[in-house]
Amino acid sequence: MSPLFDALRRRLGWDPSFATLDPHGQRGVRLRGHREYVGGHWEEIGQLQFDFLVARGLRPEHYLLDIACGALRLGVKAIPYLEPGHYLGIEKERSLIRAGLERELPPGLRQEKRPRLLHDGNFRVWRLRQPVDVAIAQSLFTHLPPRLIGRCLARLRPWLQPEGVFYATFHEVAEARPNPGAPHDHGYFAYTRAQMEAFGREQGYEPEYIGDWHHPRGQVMVAYRPGR
């Protein structure tokens, strides 16, 4: 494969290893439905995330940023708990946001709690204009190559409070392995603990490996805190 073709392939987001996967984007949401598109285990993983965050110190007055919030699997648990306007979500698939607001979140709760949702596929956190205390990306880095993990970390960093924390899940492997060069919502990307810690340090964070947190698919957790 020529370098020019390889560069074009990566820019267009196509990888031969994705040929057998369901489509991602709006076609994929229509095919799978909004709950299955984000990986299923809707109630279990939503509750797992919420319980984890509360156990780790999330309080109603905190601003929580749910990166790749999907159709509000965590949001339906966190929004009632947080003060009005304190749940922030960013998601690249507009149809998932719509499904979350129209099919998962009761209208009265939406009006009372005023969640702020941003349709954005490039981690432009500054568009929310709100520093955050806690951020989480559950099953996002499991679908991204290193350059996009780095972008996410870099763009969040200026908006994370000095005492804030960013939690992210990943598929852990013992040894570094080749991953696809382009992202895919149904693709499999796996990293070592050392790689995940290095991604954070490169962007000015102090990483903390948490490991097992009882995820039904075995994803482990890492925390990133702003470096001093």
C-alpha positions as CSV (number, residue, x, y, z in Angstrom):
1,M,0.0,0.0,0.0
2,S,1.4,3.4,-1.0
3,P,2.0,6.1,1.6
4,L,-0.4,8.4,-0.3
5,F,-3.2,5.7,-0.4
6,D,-2.6,5.0,3.3
7,A,-2.9,8.7,4.2
8,L,-6.1,9.0,2.2
9,R,-7.5,5.9,3.8
10,R,-6.9,7.2,7.3
11,R,-8.3,10.7,6.5
12,L,-11.5,9.1,5.1
13,G,-11.8,6.9,8.2
14,W,-11.7,3.6,6.3
15,D,-9.9,0.5,7.5
16,P,-10.0,-3.0,6.0
17,S,-10.5,-4.5,9.5
18,F,-13.9,-2.6,9.6
19,A,-15.3,-4.3,6.5
20,T,-17.4,-6.8,8.4
21,L,-18.7,-4.3,11.0
22,D,-22.1,-2.7,11.1
23,P,-22.1,0.8,9.7
24,H,-21.5,3.6,12.2
25,G,-23.2,7.0,12.2
26,Q,-26.8,7.6,11.5
27,R,-27.2,4.5,9.4
28,G,-25.9,2.4,12.3
29,V,-28.2,4.0,14.8
30,R,-31.2,3.2,12.6
31,L,-30.0,-0.4,12.1
32,R,-29.2,-1.2,15.8
33,G,-31.4,1.3,17.7
34,H,-30.1,3.9,20.1
35,R,-29.6,1.6,23.1
36,E,-27.8,-1.2,21.2
37,Y,-25.8,1.2,19.2
38,V,-23.9,2.4,22.3
39,G,-23.2,-1.2,23.4
40,G,-26.4,-2.4,25.1
41,H,-26.4,-3.2,28.8
42,W,-28.4,0.0,29.0
43,E,-29.6,-0.1,32.6
44,E,-26.5,-2.0,34.0
45,I,-23.8,0.3,32.6
46,G,-25.8,3.5,33.2
47,Q,-26.2,2.6,36.9
48,L,-22.6,1.3,37.1
49,Q,-21.2,4.7,35.9
50,F,-23.5,6.7,38.2
51,D,-22.6,4.6,41.3
52,F,-18.9,4.8,40.5
53,L,-18.9,8.5,40.2
54,V,-20.9,9.1,43.4
55,A,-18.6,6.7,45.3
56,R,-15.7,8.7,43.9
57,G,-17.1,12.0,45.2
58,L,-19.5,13.4,42.6
59,R,-21.8,15.9,44.3
60,P,-25.0,17.6,43.1
61,E,-23.2,20.9,42.8
62,H,-20.5,19.6,40.6
63,Y,-20.4,20.1,36.8
64,L,-20.2,16.7,35.1
65,L,-19.1,16.4,31.5
66,D,-20.2,13.1,29.8
67,I,-17.9,12.8,26.8
68,A,-19.6,10.6,24.0
69,C,-22.8,10.8,26.0
70,G,-24.8,8.9,23.4
71,A,-28.5,8.7,24.2
72,L,-28.0,9.6,27.8
73,R,-27.4,6.1,29.3
74,L,-25.5,7.8,32.2
75,G,-27.5,11.0,31.8
76,V,-30.8,9.6,32.9
77,K,-29.2,8.6,36.2
78,A,-27.0,11.7,36.7
79,I,-29.4,14.5,35.5
80,P,-31.9,14.0,38.3
81,Y,-29.0,14.0,40.9
82,L,-27.2,17.1,39.7
83,E,-28.3,20.7,40.1
84,P,-30.0,22.3,37.1
85,G,-27.6,22.9,34.2
86,H,-24.8,20.9,35.8
87,Y,-25.0,17.9,33.4
88,L,-23.0,18.5,30.2
89,G,-22.9,16.1,27.4
90,I,-20.9,16.1,24.1
91,E,-21.8,13.6,21.3
92,K,-20.9,13.3,17.6
93,E,-24.2,11.5,16.6
94,R,-27.1,14.0,16.5
95,S,-29.6,11.1,16.3
96,L,-28.4,9.7,19.6
97,I,-28.8,13.0,21.3
98,R,-32.3,13.3,19.9
99,A,-33.2,9.8,21.0
100,G,-32.0,10.5,24.5
101,L,-34.0,13.7,24.8
102,E,-37.1,12.4,23.2
103,R,-37.2,8.8,24.3
104,E,-35.2,8.4,27.5
105,L,-35.5,11.7,29.4
106,P,-39.0,12.7,30.7
107,P,-40.0,16.1,29.4
108,G,-40.6,17.5,32.9
109,L,-37.2,16.4,34.1
110,R,-35.6,18.0,31.0
111,Q,-37.3,21.3,31.8
112,E,-36.4,21.2,35.4
113,K,-32.8,20.1,35.2
114,R,-31.9,21.8,31.8
115,P,-29.1,19.5,30.7
116,R,-26.7,21.0,28.2
117,L,-25.9,18.8,25.2
118,L,-23.5,19.6,22.5
119,H,-23.4,18.0,19.1
120,D,-19.7,17.9,18.3
121,G,-17.5,15.2,16.9
122,N,-14.2,16.9,17.5
123,F,-14.0,17.3,21.3
124,R,-14.5,21.1,21.2
125,V,-15.2,21.3,24.9
126,W,-14.8,25.1,24.9
127,R,-18.1,25.4,23.0
128,L,-19.9,24.6,26.3
129,R,-18.2,27.5,28.0
130,Q,-18.2,25.8,31.4
131,P,-15.2,24.5,33.5
132,V,-16.0,21.0,34.8
133,D,-15.3,19.2,38.0
134,V,-15.7,15.7,36.8
135,A,-15.6,14.2,33.3
136,I,-16.1,10.7,32.1
137,A,-15.6,8.9,28.8
138,Q,-17.1,5.4,29.1
139,S,-16.3,3.2,26.1
140,L,-14.9,6.0,24.0
141,F,-11.2,5.2,24.0
142,T,-12.2,1.6,23.2
143,H,-13.0,3.0,19.7
144,L,-10.2,5.6,19.1
145,P,-6.7,5.5,17.8
146,P,-4.0,7.3,19.9
147,R,-4.1,10.6,18.0
148,L,-7.8,11.1,18.9
149,I,-7.3,10.0,22.5
150,G,-4.6,12.7,22.7
151,R,-6.9,15.2,21.1
152,C,-9.7,14.5,23.6
153,L,-7.3,14.8,26.5
154,A,-5.7,18.0,25.2
155,R,-9.0,19.8,24.5
156,L,-10.5,18.8,27.9
157,R,-7.4,19.9,29.9
158,P,-8.0,23.7,29.9
159,W,-11.6,23.2,31.0
160,L,-11.0,20.7,33.8
161,Q,-10.9,22.4,37.2
162,P,-7.6,22.3,39.1
163,E,-9.0,19.7,41.5
164,G,-11.0,18.0,38.8
165,V,-10.7,14.5,37.4
166,F,-11.4,12.8,34.1
167,Y,-12.3,9.1,34.1
168,A,-11.9,7.0,31.0
169,T,-12.4,3.3,30.3
170,F,-10.3,1.2,27.9
171,H,-9.7,-2.4,26.8
172,E,-6.5,-3.5,28.5
173,V,-3.9,-5.8,27.0
174,A,-0.6,-7.0,28.5
175,E,1.5,-6.0,25.4
176,A,1.1,-3.2,22.9
177,R,-0.7,-4.3,19.8
178,P,-1.5,-2.8,16.4
179,N,-4.8,-0.9,16.4
180,P,-6.8,0.5,13.4
181,G,-5.6,3.9,12.2
182,A,-9.1,5.3,12.0
183,P,-11.9,5.4,14.6
184,H,-15.0,3.3,14.4
185,D,-17.9,3.1,16.8
186,H,-17.9,-0.7,16.6
187,G,-14.2,-1.2,16.2
188,Y,-12.0,-2.8,18.9
189,F,-9.0,-0.7,20.2
190,A,-6.9,-2.0,23.1
191,Y,-4.0,-0.5,25.0
192,T,-1.6,-1.4,27.8
193,R,-1.7,0.4,31.1
194,A,1.6,2.1,30.3
195,Q,0.2,3.4,27.0
196,M,-2.9,4.9,28.7
197,E,-0.8,6.5,31.4
198,A,1.6,7.9,28.8
199,F,-1.3,9.4,26.8
200,G,-2.3,11.4,29.9
201,R,1.2,12.5,30.8
202,E,1.8,13.8,27.3
203,Q,-1.1,16.2,27.7
204,G,-0.2,17.4,31.2
205,Y,-2.2,15.0,33.4
206,E,-1.3,12.8,36.4
207,P,-2.7,9.4,35.6
208,E,-4.1,7.0,38.2
209,Y,-4.7,3.4,37.1
210,I,-8.0,2.2,38.8
211,G,-8.4,-1.1,36.8
212,D,-11.4,-3.3,37.4
213,W,-14.6,-1.6,38.2
214,H,-17.0,-4.5,37.4
215,H,-17.7,-3.5,33.8
216,P,-19.8,-6.3,32.1
217,R,-17.4,-6.4,29.1
218,G,-14.2,-6.1,31.1
219,Q,-13.3,-2.5,30.3
220,V,-11.0,-1.1,33.0
221,M,-10.7,2.4,34.3
222,V,-8.0,5.1,34.4
223,A,-8.3,8.6,36.0
224,Y,-6.5,11.7,34.8
225,R,-6.0,14.7,37.0
226,P,-4.4,18.0,36.0
227,G,-0.7,18.0,36.6
228,R,0.6,20.5,39.2
